[in-house]
Amino acid sequence: MVLYPEGFLARDIVEEIVCQCGCKLHSVLETSSVTSSIVNLMKANIGATVQPHPLIRQICDPVLHTIRIKDGALSRSLSIIYHSDGYLSRAVKAFIEQIQECFQS
């Protein structure tokens, strides 16, 4: 497996689920860089990885084969925090809308 380093939330979630199934992950390589390192390592046939579905949709590379994990198997909760009385620029509003759309689909 090509994984994030220990202590990263995504790594902790994957390890927890795998442990609940009675298995243990064997990390071939650890990196914190998603788009460059992990994707290139997958293209070089170094191993397999677990990534969020929205990211996988963006990659869309015919060389890579993806297997969608059953809904609900892995999850995490994200929040956007901002001052309720503060000004929100158009860019911030667009960002919030994009995040909401991405995680609702």
C-alpha positions as CSV (number, residue, x, y, z in Angstrom):
1,M,0.0,0.0,0.0
2,V,1.0,3.6,-0.7
3,L,-0.3,5.5,2.3
4,Y,0.0,8.9,4.0
5,P,2.4,9.0,6.9
6,E,1.2,7.9,10.4
7,G,-0.8,10.5,12.1
8,F,-2.6,11.8,9.0
9,L,-6.4,11.6,9.4
10,A,-6.9,9.6,6.1
11,R,-4.3,7.1,7.2
12,D,-5.9,6.7,10.6
13,I,-9.3,6.1,9.1
14,V,-8.0,3.4,6.6
15,E,-6.0,1.7,9.3
16,E,-9.0,1.6,11.7
17,I,-11.3,0.1,9.2
18,V,-8.7,-2.5,8.1
19,C,-8.0,-3.4,11.8
20,Q,-11.7,-3.9,12.4
21,C,-11.7,-6.4,9.6
22,G,-8.9,-8.3,11.3
23,C,-6.2,-7.3,8.8
24,K,-3.1,-5.2,9.0
25,L,-1.8,-2.9,6.3
26,H,1.7,-3.2,4.9
27,S,3.0,0.1,3.8
28,V,5.4,0.0,0.8
29,L,5.8,3.7,0.8
30,E,4.5,6.8,2.7
31,T,4.1,10.2,1.2
32,S,2.0,13.3,2.0
33,S,1.7,14.5,-1.6
34,V,-1.5,13.2,-3.2
35,T,-1.6,14.5,-6.8
36,S,2.0,14.2,-7.7
37,S,3.5,11.4,-5.7
38,I,0.7,9.0,-5.0
39,V,-0.8,9.2,-8.5
40,N,2.6,8.8,-10.2
41,L,3.4,5.8,-7.9
42,M,0.1,4.2,-8.9
43,K,0.9,4.8,-12.6
44,A,4.3,3.1,-12.0
45,N,2.5,0.1,-10.5
46,I,4.2,0.5,-7.1
47,G,1.1,-0.5,-5.1
48,A,-2.4,0.5,-4.3
49,T,-3.9,3.4,-2.3
50,V,-7.2,4.5,-0.8
51,Q,-8.2,8.1,-1.7
52,P,-11.4,10.1,-1.4
53,H,-13.9,9.6,-4.3
54,P,-14.0,13.3,-5.3
55,L,-10.3,13.2,-5.8
56,I,-10.4,10.0,-7.8
57,R,-13.1,11.6,-10.1
58,Q,-10.8,14.5,-10.8
59,I,-7.9,12.3,-11.8
60,C,-9.7,10.4,-14.5
61,D,-6.7,8.6,-15.9
62,P,-7.4,5.5,-18.2
63,V,-4.1,3.9,-17.0
64,L,-5.5,3.7,-13.4
65,H,-8.1,1.3,-12.3
66,T,-10.4,2.3,-9.5
67,I,-12.6,0.2,-7.2
68,R,-15.2,2.2,-5.3
69,I,-15.5,1.1,-1.7
70,K,-19.0,0.5,-0.5
71,D,-20.7,3.7,0.7
72,G,-20.3,4.2,4.4
73,A,-17.3,2.0,4.8
74,L,-15.0,4.9,5.2
75,S,-16.0,8.4,6.3
76,R,-14.8,11.6,7.9
77,S,-16.4,14.8,9.0
78,L,-15.3,18.2,7.7
79,S,-16.4,21.6,8.8
80,I,-15.8,25.1,7.5
81,I,-15.6,27.6,10.3
82,Y,-15.9,31.4,9.9
83,H,-17.0,34.4,12.0
84,S,-20.8,34.7,11.8
85,D,-20.7,38.5,11.7
86,G,-17.7,38.7,9.3
87,Y,-17.7,39.6,5.7
88,L,-17.5,36.8,3.2
89,S,-16.0,37.6,-0.1
90,R,-17.4,36.2,-3.4
91,A,-14.4,33.9,-3.5
92,V,-15.1,32.5,0.0
93,K,-18.8,32.0,-0.8
94,A,-17.9,30.2,-4.1
95,F,-15.5,28.0,-2.2
96,I,-18.1,27.1,0.4
97,E,-20.6,26.3,-2.3
98,Q,-18.1,24.2,-4.2
99,I,-17.2,22.2,-1.1
100,Q,-20.9,21.6,-0.3
101,E,-21.6,20.4,-3.8
102,C,-18.6,18.1,-3.8
103,F,-19.5,16.4,-0.6
104,Q,-23.2,16.1,-1.3
105,S,-22.7,14.0,-4.4
